[in-house]
Amino acid sequence: MVLRKFVSVFALVAASLFGVASANAKAFYISGTSSSSTSAGSSCSSALSVGWFNNSSSWGSATHQISPGTTVFLCGTFTGRPGQQLLNVLGSGTASYPITIKFLPGAVLSAPYWSSFGAISMQGRSYVVVDGGGSGIIQNTANGTGRAYRQQSVGVHARSCTHCTVQNLTIQNLYVRTSASDLAATHTVNCVYWHLANYLTINNITCHDASWAIAGDGNNFNGVASGVVGKVGGYSIHNNHFHDFANWDSPTNTYHHDGIHLWGQNGGTVTSGAIYNNTFDGDFGVNITAHVFLQDSIQHVALYNNITVAPTYRNINSIWFSATSTSMPGGPATGNSANNNSINAGGHRSGSAIYADNQLQFTAVNNVMGGGVSDVSIQRGTTLTSTGVNNNVYRDLLAEFGDRNTFGFKGQNFYSLSQWRAACHCDYASKLILGSQTTVFSSVVGGNGPTVAGAAVTSASAVTGVDSAAMSDAVNLSVYPIWPSTTSLL
């Protein structure tokens, strides 16, 4: 499974690329070859050692100690022992002055396999940033099928790390699995492990050859997986590329994998999150539920500006808002939304672009959708906001495939917009199109999509019941403008 940067980050900090957060902030340099705990640590040529970083006496408010606002730069290659935990963060930053671990160009953390507590651990800390700088690498060199080791391993361990960030980093080859019969990998082969990490940001990560790539806890592999005890919120998952999980298929579905799987069960609640600017494509295999699977007590989560593409030989619910009922120990699934997404659900034997069941106050606006056996399916127990489901563009499955199930609503199926509108009391400003009118339904969708021609898209100010930040940050997707300007909506 891979997460890969696919859009540019266009906000740059005011400081220089390798500068510190403010004029008063401290900076130290460490290297894998230094054995010094007394050098200046002011450059790679005078770098301090890993031992210095891991010593509690190096953390505090004194001049030669790591404290809020400090940036620790990593120089060159760090070679670890099998199962080693290399860097252990022993203090926290603040909202104004985080502690940053910054990979300089050429910095690599490499071991036969890293500890299950991470090559870098920031467990229990707050306001810590691990920044790969766009070229930083954490890797295993001898873990996987037919290799010297077959062990659990983690790149960055961020359990209970509050307001923490992992970004601009490649984490690779944690477990290279090349045989369907290899079942040695465990739940704990993760690029980032973040159980109970509130307000976590994971941004611009390349993660490949890991079982549970970015994970909390639970029972599904690959992509982003998190199931909570208590309440977790304030997270964002954005600017990633999820693709090609098929090598983790197994006859026994041992490594069930979704792109993103969040769940609130047994009293747990996942709330107040944003999932945006991600691409999901390639062959996900057969041991998969959805590109994005939000299960049970998920509340006030906004999905926007995502692109999903499934191969025509696979069948999937691309974006699935699923709840067992509207009465659960962690509370109902409520206030969730899908806006401005481009969704191709692949083959037409089963699945939907968007599937929602037992969702309260649900919203889906400005999406371009193609099934599956259905473009959209609103099922048991679901209620809509006043905005509801509207301003969407749907693939005409009847015209192209003879499929009479383009729209699903609470146990019934419809193929025309008029039938659908009468049933759901929604989508009055939406339309049906053919696949020839857009690149959305092709097997490869690259870059940012153009806007939907003649689709009467809406703005954040016109929408109620939808997260305003999500809508204001959204970019409309589109089809080729082949209709005359006077064409009315269907």
Secondary structure as GFF3:
##gff-version 3
##sequence-region A 1 490
A	DSSP	beta_strand	2	3	.	.	.	ID=ss1
A	DSSP	beta_strand	27	31	.	.	.	ID=ss2
A	DSSP	three_ten_helix	44	46	.	.	.	ID=ss3
A	DSSP	alpha_helix	50	53	.	.	.	ID=ss4
A	DSSP	three_ten_helix	56	58	.	.	.	ID=ss5
A	DSSP	beta_strand	71	75	.	.	.	ID=ss6
A	DSSP	beta_strand	77	79	.	.	.	ID=ss7
A	DSSP	beta_strand	87	88	.	.	.	ID=ss8
A	DSSP	beta_strand	99	103	.	.	.	ID=ss9
A	DSSP	beta_strand	108	111	.	.	.	ID=ss10
A	DSSP	beta_strand	120	121	.	.	.	ID=ss11
A	DSSP	beta_strand	128	140	.	.	.	ID=ss12
A	DSSP	beta_strand	153	157	.	.	.	ID=ss13
A	DSSP	beta_strand	165	172	.	.	.	ID=ss14
A	DSSP	beta_strand	189	193	.	.	.	ID=ss15
A	DSSP	beta_strand	201	208	.	.	.	ID=ss16
A	DSSP	beta_strand	214	215	.	.	.	ID=ss17
A	DSSP	beta_strand	224	228	.	.	.	ID=ss18
A	DSSP	beta_strand	231	233	.	.	.	ID=ss19
A	DSSP	beta_strand	236	238	.	.	.	ID=ss20
A	DSSP	beta_strand	241	243	.	.	.	ID=ss21
A	DSSP	three_ten_helix	246	248	.	.	.	ID=ss22
A	DSSP	beta_strand	260	264	.	.	.	ID=ss23
A	DSSP	beta_strand	269	276	.	.	.	ID=ss24
A	DSSP	beta_strand	279	281	.	.	.	ID=ss25
A	DSSP	beta_strand	290	296	.	.	.	ID=ss26
A	DSSP	beta_strand	298	304	.	.	.	ID=ss27
A	DSSP	beta_strand	307	309	.	.	.	ID=ss28
A	DSSP	beta_strand	317	322	.	.	.	ID=ss29
A	DSSP	beta_strand	333	334	.	.	.	ID=ss30
A	DSSP	beta_strand	337	339	.	.	.	ID=ss31
A	DSSP	beta_strand	342	344	.	.	.	ID=ss32
A	DSSP	beta_strand	352	357	.	.	.	ID=ss33
A	DSSP	beta_strand	359	360	.	.	.	ID=ss34
A	DSSP	beta_strand	362	365	.	.	.	ID=ss35
A	DSSP	beta_strand	368	370	.	.	.	ID=ss36
A	DSSP	beta_strand	374	378	.	.	.	ID=ss37
A	DSSP	beta_strand	384	390	.	.	.	ID=ss38
A	DSSP	beta_strand	393	395	.	.	.	ID=ss39
A	DSSP	alpha_helix	397	401	.	.	.	ID=ss40
A	DSSP	beta_strand	407	409	.	.	.	ID=ss41
A	DSSP	beta_strand	412	414	.	.	.	ID=ss42
A	DSSP	alpha_helix	417	424	.	.	.	ID=ss43
A	DSSP	beta_strand	431	433	.	.	.	ID=ss44
A	DSSP	three_ten_helix	435	437	.	.	.	ID=ss45
A	DSSP	three_ten_helix	460	462	.	.	.	ID=ss46
A	DSSP	alpha_helix	468	473	.	.	.	ID=ss47
###
